[in-house]
């Protein structure tokens, strides 16, 4: 007997113009579904699909040495007092020194600096930053660092305006309340020092809920910086391991946003525009940025990994990070990111894997590694949802065009298998650990990893081929992908 969620997905798949194969797939998987469809032929409550998408991104400035302009920017904005965020490593490096010199060069521009621990954000570190920001009367914020620093500054900005709110008030539902942001936040300038998260362009901030052993976040356009200052000199001091992990985040931002469900398939349609989520599904504008970022990352990330001093490769990866940020910041990500949150979160209590090359005394699976580890299995699974898009992805990895006979002669049914092998080979060339087992996980951990994935509705609702992930069939697909990711 087919479940209601299976029937709902079958109806949805039959209406999906880009996915003719899925109707047959799900009907075969659930032979009772077709007979039950007649019983639900006249739905009592029709859930309307989305009919619009919005495009939002920070202003960007890109160039060599542009960090030295941030003091003038804040003076031009009539900043009264600036809250500056960095981390304890970046505080000693050239990007932060340049930013401080720029601030000090301005007359009557007071500022305070918070130097964060070198770790990915948790609810504890967010609350510390929020308390610090609330204790000062900042009119503007500046973040100099990687995605963790920029994300922390976004949260501090939000909760310094909402002084009585609690952290979970704005965290994505169902983990938090997912309340809308209706108040104007303070202007934030973001200066990235890694080519990865694209946080300088997006309204997303991610944290580790340690009590539940997974990550989640807040996603709202109101959080996006007013300006991202992308300085090509600022990644020169990154260790090779950071270049690779950050670059993998760019790769999967672009892959997932390009293959997310179309925005016209997202449900329900918001009752008010303010409720339209930042992550909307693939759309024509996001596609342009995601594809460019994907092509650029496939070309230049291996160069950065092999030759970290390659200035052109570093420059291109910084631009790709921002482009991918615009892409996924409007389209969203899906399965790789959804599963990455428990993969990295459970590590602290489980395998305690510590990635080589990271200046961090605590166990850490860097975000890019945790995202990439399920990549081969995920895109093998999603390929039937839109064979043409996945064929385009395969052509990019193979450095050819979608009209190349070597690509066109592959049957739609085999695109997923080809992508599995191609992505696995690409990751292997970057020295990525070969599956979850290499991180210390075993088959006995699959259930816990799936359990940590299921609440990530913000991203899983954009996953092609799953639909209602709350049902047992959604759990089955997730567990199967995790199983396939144990080793390759």
Long-range contacts (C-beta under 8 A, 24 or more apart in sequence): 1-32, 1-36, 2-30, 2-31, 2-32, 2-33, 2-36, 3-30, 3-471, 3-472, 3-473, 4-471, 5-467, 5-468, 5-470, 5-471, 5-473, 5-474, 6-30, 6-33, 6-471, 6-473, 7-33, 7-36, 7-37, 7-40, 8-467, 8-468, 9-466, 9-467, 9-468, 10-34, 10-37, 11-37, 12-265, 12-467, 13-467, 15-265, 16-262, 16-265, 16-385, 18-262, 18-385, 18-386, 18-388, 18-389, 19-384, 19-385, 19-386, 19-464, 21-384, 21-387, 21-412, 21-413, 22-384, 22-385, 22-465, 25-384, 47-267, 47-268, 48-267, 48-268, 48-269, 49-264, 49-265, 49-266, 49-267, 49-268, 49-269, 50-263, 50-264, 50-265, 50-266, 50-267, 50-269, 50-270, 50-276, 50-280, 50-281, 51-264, 51-269, 52-263, 52-276, 53-263, 53-280, 53-281, 53-283, 53-285, 53-330, 54-221, 54-273, 54-276, 54-280, 54-330, 55-285, 55-286, 55-330, 56-203, 56-221, 56-224, 56-278, 56-329, 56-330, 57-201, 57-202, 57-224, 57-325, 57-326, 57-329, 57-330, 58-190, 58-200, 58-201, 58-202, 58-224, 58-225, 58-226, 58-227, 58-228, 59-226, 59-227, 59-228, 60-200, 60-201, 60-227, 60-228, 60-230, 60-322, 61-227, 61-228, 61-229, 61-230, 62-230, 62-232, 62-318, 62-319, 62-322, 63-230, 63-231, 63-232, 64-231, 64-232, 64-233, 65-98, 65-231, 65-233, 66-229, 66-230, 66-231, 67-95, 67-98, 67-99, 67-102, 67-144, 67-191, 67-229, 67-231, 67-233, 67-234, 68-98, 68-101, 68-102, 69-102, 69-229, 70-99, 70-102, 70-103, 70-142, 70-189, 70-191, 70-229, 71-99, 71-101, 71-102, 71-103, 71-104, 71-105, 71-106, 71-109, 72-102, 72-106, 73-189, 73-227, 73-229, 74-103, 74-106, 74-109, 74-140, 74-142, 74-189, 75-106, 75-109, 77-140, 77-187, 79-109, 79-139, 79-140, 79-187, 80-110, 80-137, 80-139, 80-140, 81-110, 81-111, 81-112, 81-136, 81-137, 81-138, 81-139, 81-140, 82-109, 82-110, 82-111, 82-112, 82-138, 82-139, 82-140, 82-141, 82-142, 83-111, 83-112, 83-114, 83-132, 83-133, 83-136, 83-138, 83-140, 83-141, 83-142, 83-153, 83-156, 83-160, 84-111, 84-112, 84-113, 84-114, 84-141, 84-142, 84-143, 84-144, 85-113, 85-114, 85-116, 85-129, 85-141, 85-142, 85-143, 85-144, 85-145, 85-149, 85-150, 85-152, 85-153, 85-156, 86-113, 86-114, 86-115, 86-116, 86-143, 86-144, 86-145, 86-149, 87-115, 87-116, 87-117, 87-118, 87-145, 87-146, 87-148, 87-149, 88-115, 88-116, 88-117, 88-118, 89-118, 89-359, 90-144, 90-145, 90-146, 90-149, 90-193, 91-115, 93-193, 93-237, 94-233, 94-234, 94-236, 94-237, 95-144, 95-191, 95-193, 95-231, 95-233, 95-234, 96-144, 96-145, 99-142, 99-144, 99-191, 103-142, 111-142, 112-136, 112-138, 116-145, 116-148, 116-149, 116-152, 118-359, 118-360, 119-148, 119-360, 119-362, 119-364, 120-148, 120-208, 120-344, 120-364, 120-367, 121-148, 121-151, 121-152, 121-155, 121-205, 121-206, 121-207, 121-208, 122-207, 122-208, 122-209, 122-210, 123-167, 123-207, 123-208, 123-209, 123-210, 123-211, 124-210, 125-152, 125-207, 126-152, 126-155, 126-156, 126-167, 126-207, 127-167, 129-153, 129-155, 129-156, 130-155, 130-156, 130-159, 130-160, 130-167, 132-156, 133-157, 133-159, 133-160, 134-159, 134-160, 134-163, 138-186, 139-186, 139-187, 140-186, 140-187, 140-188, 140-189, 141-186, 141-187, 141-188, 141-189, 142-188, 142-189, 142-191, 143-188, 143-189, 143-190, 143-191, 143-225, 144-191, 144-193, 145-191, 145-192, 145-193, 146-192, 146-193, 146-194, 146-196, 146-197, 146-242, 146-246, 147-192, 147-194, 147-196, 147-197, 147-198, 147-199, 147-206, 147-249, 147-367, 149-193, 150-190, 150-192, 150-197, 150-199, 150-200, 150-225, 151-197, 151-199, 151-204, 151-205, 151-206, 151-207, 151-217, 152-205, 153-188, 153-190, 154-188, 154-199, 154-203, 154-205, 154-218, 154-223, 154-225, 155-205, 155-207, 155-218, 157-185, 157-186, 157-188, 157-223, 158-185, 158-218, 158-222, 158-223, 160-186, 161-185, 161-186, 170-218, 170-220, 171-216, 171-217, 171-218, 172-216, 172-217, 172-218, 172-219, 172-457, 172-458, 173-457, 173-458, 174-455, 174-457, 175-209, 175-212, 175-216, 175-455, 176-216, 176-218, 180-220, 180-274, 180-275, 181-220, 181-222, 181-223, 182-274, 184-222, 185-222, 185-223, 187-226, 187-227, 188-225, 188-226, 189-225, 189-226, 189-227, 189-228, 189-229, 190-225, 190-227, 190-228, 190-229, 191-228, 191-229, 191-231, 191-234, 192-228, 192-230, 192-234, 192-318, 192-321, 193-234, 193-235, 193-237, 193-238, 194-235, 194-238, 194-242, 194-243, 194-246, 194-321, 195-235, 195-238, 195-243, 195-246, 195-247, 195-250, 195-304, 195-314, 195-317, 195-318, 195-320, 195-321, 196-245, 196-246, 196-247, 196-248, 196-249, 196-250, 196-321, 196-367, 196-368, 197-246, 197-249, 197-321, 197-325, 197-367, 198-249, 198-250, 198-253, 198-321, 198-322, 198-323, 198-324, 198-325, 198-326, 198-328, 198-329, 199-325, 200-225, 200-228, 200-229, 200-230, 200-322, 200-325, 201-225, 201-228, 201-322, 201-325, 201-326, 201-329, 202-278, 202-325, 202-328, 202-329, 203-278, 203-329, 204-278, 204-329, 206-367, 208-344, 208-345, 209-345, 210-345, 210-348, 212-345, 212-452, 213-342, 213-345, 213-346, 213-348, 213-349, 213-448, 213-452, 214-341, 214-342, 214-345, 214-346, 214-452, 214-453, 214-455, 214-456, 215-340, 215-341, 215-342, 215-344, 215-345, 216-341, 216-455, 216-456, 216-458, 217-458, 219-277, 219-278, 219-279, 219-458, 220-278, 221-278, 224-329, 228-322, 230-318, 230-319, 230-322, 232-311, 232-314, 232-315, 232-318, 234-318, 235-314, 235-317, 235-318, 236-314, 238-308, 239-357, 239-358, 239-359, 240-305, 240-308, 240-357, 241-355, 241-356, 241-357, 241-358, 241-366, 242-357, 242-358, 242-366, 243-304, 243-305, 243-308, 243-314, 243-317, 244-301, 244-304, 244-305, 244-368, 244-430, 244-431, 244-432, 245-355, 245-366, 245-367, 245-368, 245-369, 246-317, 246-321, 246-368, 247-297, 247-301, 247-304, 247-305, 247-317, 247-368, 247-430, 248-301, 248-368, 248-369, 248-371, 248-372, 248-427, 248-430, 248-432, 249-321, 249-367, 249-368, 249-371, 250-293, 250-297, 250-301, 250-317, 250-320, 250-321, 250-324, 251-294, 251-297, 251-298, 251-301, 251-372, 252-333, 252-336, 252-337, 252-368, 252-371, 252-372, 252-375, 253-290, 253-293, 253-324, 253-325, 253-327, 253-328, 253-333, 254-290, 254-291, 254-293, 254-294, 254-297, 254-320, 254-323, 254-324, 254-327, 254-328, 255-290, 255-294, 255-336, 255-375, 255-379, 255-393, 256-328, 256-332, 256-333, 256-334, 256-335, 256-336, 256-337, 257-282, 257-286, 257-290, 257-324, 257-327, 257-328, 257-330, 257-331, 257-332, 257-333, 258-282, 258-286, 258-287, 258-290, 258-291, 258-294, 258-327, 258-331, 258-389, 258-393, 259-334, 259-379, 259-382, 259-385, 259-386, 259-389, 259-390, 259-393, 259-464, 260-331, 260-332, 260-333, 260-334, 260-462, 260-463, 260-464, 261-385, 261-462, 261-463, 261-464, 263-331, 266-461, 266-462, 277-332, 277-458, 278-329, 278-330, 278-332, 279-328, 279-330, 279-331, 279-332, 279-333, 279-458, 279-459, 279-462, 280-330, 280-331, 280-332, 281-331, 281-332, 281-462, 282-331, 283-330, 283-331, 285-330, 286-326, 286-327, 286-328, 286-330, 286-331, 287-327, 287-331, 288-327, 289-323, 289-324, 289-326, 289-327, 290-323, 290-324, 290-327, 290-328, 290-331, 291-392, 291-396, 292-320, 292-323, 293-320, 293-321, 293-323, 293-324, 293-327, 294-324, 294-393, 294-396, 295-396, 296-320, 296-323, 297-324, 298-396, 298-397, 298-399, 298-426, 299-399, 301-430, 302-429, 302-430, 305-430, 305-431, 331-462, 332-458, 332-459, 332-462, 333-459, 333-462, 334-382, 334-459, 334-460, 334-462, 334-463, 334-464, 335-374, 335-378, 335-381, 335-382, 335-459, 335-460, 335-463, 335-466, 335-478, 335-481, 336-371, 336-372, 336-374, 336-375, 336-378, 337-371, 337-456, 337-459, 338-453, 338-456, 338-459, 338-460, 338-463, 339-374, 339-378, 339-449, 339-453, 339-478, 339-481, 339-482, 339-485, 340-367, 340-370, 340-371, 340-373, 340-374, 341-370, 341-452, 341-453, 341-456, 342-448, 342-449, 342-451, 342-452, 342-453, 343-370, 343-373, 343-374, 343-436, 343-439, 343-441, 343-449, 344-370, 345-452, 346-445, 346-448, 346-449, 346-452, 347-439, 347-440, 350-440, 350-441, 350-445, 350-448, 351-439, 351-440, 351-441, 352-440, 353-439, 353-440, 365-439, 369-432, 369-433, 369-439, 372-427, 372-432, 373-432, 373-433, 373-435, 373-436, 373-439, 373-485, 374-481, 374-482, 374-485, 375-423, 375-424, 375-427, 376-419, 376-420, 376-421, 376-423, 376-424, 376-427, 376-484, 376-485, 376-488, 377-420, 377-481, 377-482, 377-484, 377-485, 377-488, 378-481, 379-416, 379-419, 379-420, 379-423, 380-416, 380-417, 380-419, 380-420, 380-484, 381-416, 381-465, 381-477, 381-480, 381-481, 382-416, 382-463, 382-464, 382-465, 383-415, 383-416, 383-419, 384-412, 384-413, 384-416, 384-465, 385-464, 385-465, 386-464, 387-412, 387-415, 390-415, 390-416, 390-419, 391-415, 393-419, 394-418, 394-419, 394-422, 397-422, 397-423, 397-426, 398-422, 420-488, 424-488, 434-487, 434-488, 435-485, 435-486, 435-487, 435-488, 436-482, 436-485, 436-486, 436-487, 437-486, 437-487, 438-487, 441-486, 442-486, 443-483, 443-486, 446-479, 446-482, 446-483, 447-479, 449-482, 450-475, 450-478, 450-479, 450-482, 453-478, 453-482, 454-478
